[in-house]
Amino acid sequence: MAAPHIVNIRELSKVYQQGEIDVTALHNISLDIAASEFLTLMGPSGSGKSTLLHIIAGIDRPTSGSCRVQGIDLTQLGESDLAGWRNQNVGFVFQTFNLIPVLTAFENVELPLLLTGLSGRRRREQVNTALELVGLADRARHLPRQLSGGQEQRVAIARALVTDPGLVMADEPTGNLDSHSAQEVLGILQALSQNAGKTVIMVTHDPKAAAFGTRSIHLEKGELSRET
Amino acid sequence: MTLATFIAKNALRNKRRAALSILSVAVSLFLLVTLLVALRELTVPPEDIGAALRIVVRNKISIATPLPGRQRAIIEKIKGVEAVSPFSFFGGKYGAEENMTFAQFAMDPHLLTNIFGEAKLPMEQYRAFLADQRACVVGQITADKYKFKIGDRLPLTSSFYPNPIELKIAGIYAGSIDDRNVLFHHKFLEEAENTGGVAGTWWVKARSAEDMPRVLEAINKAFANTSSEVRAETERAFQLSFVSMWGNIKLLVNSICTVVVFTLLLVSASTMSMAIRERFRELAVLKALGFRRHELFAFILAESFGLAGLGALVGVGGAWLLYTQVSISKMTNGIFITFDPTPRIIGLALLVAAGLGIVASIAPSIAVARMSVVNGLKTLD
């Protein structure tokens, strides 16, 4: 039996206003994403792949159309509700890691849990589990500057997983990594999809990275061009 | 980690800048407290315990116009009056000094302990003072400053009276609110300067606080329509009439206080804006992770408040410690007798610090509220 769809996008468009000029980032996109899928979004710069990722993650809003994630129409949520929804349902992995430099690896991973009301002991357990999952339990007390790029990105993945979200959104997560670290990170994302049942959506330019996914969607000039 | 640790780590991430910000707030608040206390000391002079029962009677025309000696007996007969003493300013310069550095007043020595009961001196010194018409008593501050001893001579040259005088120190008093003055026999002044029995002012002691209004009115009435009309007023009112001459100084000090607070505000707002601008992308990441606007506001406000609070602790606390533990009278050579950072002044300075924390966080908070997560994240690449 096919997995249920976790994301349903219908006739979605996004138009940015730059001064008096309207720039169409996405045009009439319709797309379904199944639970536990590892979907990669590919396309040239300016094709709208990051915009699509941001709308699915609830950090940007479409100009028209609908985007339902786990049955919730994100366009109907207010800013505060959307922030709460992101905290519980979405994990982010960015190209430049975006760890807070004054916090240790442990504290960076703990950050999203500060909003959950969990006890200190429970938070510590979850953070340790997430760091063990990415193989960095022994680096918990290190500051980001004391870690390699690959390790920093693995801490970022641990931060994305610590709240146990259904969706993991990765925006060119290997863009700043050497090939060995990139393989490690992609392996973790693949395992999250295959073994942990997470839906992973990854933006990438790299066909080798896209090969780790279960499905790849290509965008060009804001429209879906092909699917592989 | 708690939210408080997170805020503290952010606030102290650039330790040099944080230290300089705290220091600038501290120095400015220290200055503010100092100016406010100085202004208070100048405009609200300290009051003796016995001042509540003292009345100063001066010539209605001007304080420089003397009062005839016959008035004393008339005042003494007024109901509610306990004692009346002439009190005349001599205005002498000590020895070879160019300026007058302490005031000298001639009075009735027998009334010293009655009218100015706060001034304490040993009984044998007081007796020696009474016994010798050329004797004087010197306040402790002046005695310490000039290292005067009992028996020392005190040569004085006045700019008001033609003849220089020489007094003999019979006692050193302490315990009044202003232990700087020299007090000597009015009779000696009358004889040395041939004044004809006039007095600069009359200092009157009322029997009770309830008698004060009636005595004041009676004295003023007693000399109405005479050649020497008087103005009788409480010691407090008399002191404050001198304060009115400080009008421009008050305006100047107030202006400096305003400039200090405004500059402090600009410095703090600029520091907070810079600190937040540097962290724009991190704040966008926090938003992406689910932190809401009001939570980010709280972070910024707490950080701004924390820096201002630490500055206040150092600056206001330092001023309070200094002015309560150190003798300002000695430090300023007797210019300020007291320098009391009152709870009101401390409270006002803390209020300024709190306001500073809030106002400095407004602009960065608005910027963060307006920032979309996507735009914030775009600053990454």
Contacts between the chains, C-beta under 8 A, distances in Angstrom:
chain1	res1	chain2	res2	distance
A	54	B	373	7.7
A	54	B	374	5.5
A	57	B	288	7.5
A	59	B	287	7.5
A	59	B	288	5.4
A	59	B	372	7.9
A	59	B	373	4.0
A	59	B	374	6.0
A	59	B	377	7.7
A	60	B	372	7.4
A	60	B	373	7.4
A	60	B	374	4.9
A	79	B	292	7.7
A	79	B	293	7.0
A	80	B	292	5.1
A	80	B	293	7.3
A	83	B	287	6.9
A	83	B	290	5.1
A	83	B	291	6.7
A	83	B	292	4.6
A	83	B	293	8.0
A	84	B	290	6.3
A	84	B	292	7.4
A	86	B	288	6.7
A	86	B	289	7.2
A	86	B	290	4.8
A	87	B	289	6.5
A	87	B	290	2.5
A	87	B	291	7.9
A	88	B	290	7.5
A	92	B	285	7.7
A	92	B	288	5.4
A	92	B	289	7.0
A	94	B	285	7.4
A	94	B	377	7.2
A	94	B	380	6.7
A	95	B	380	7.3
A	95	B	381	7.0
A	96	B	380	4.9
A	96	B	381	7.1
A	98	B	281	6.9
A	98	B	282	7.2
A	98	B	285	4.6
A	98	B	380	6.8
A	100	B	282	5.8
A	100	B	285	7.8
A	101	B	13	7.4
A	102	B	9	4.6
A	102	B	10	6.5
A	102	B	13	4.5
A	103	B	1	7.3
A	103	B	6	7.4
A	103	B	9	6.5
A	106	B	1	7.9
A	107	B	1	4.6
A	107	B	6	7.7
A	110	B	1	5.4
A	111	B	1	8.0
A	111	B	6	7.6
A	111	B	286	7.6
A	111	B	289	6.3
A	112	B	289	4.8
A	112	B	290	6.2
A	114	B	1	7.3
A	114	B	2	7.8
A	114	B	3	5.9
A	114	B	6	7.2
A	115	B	289	7.9
A	115	B	290	5.4
A	115	B	291	6.6
A	115	B	295	7.6
A	159	B	289	7.7
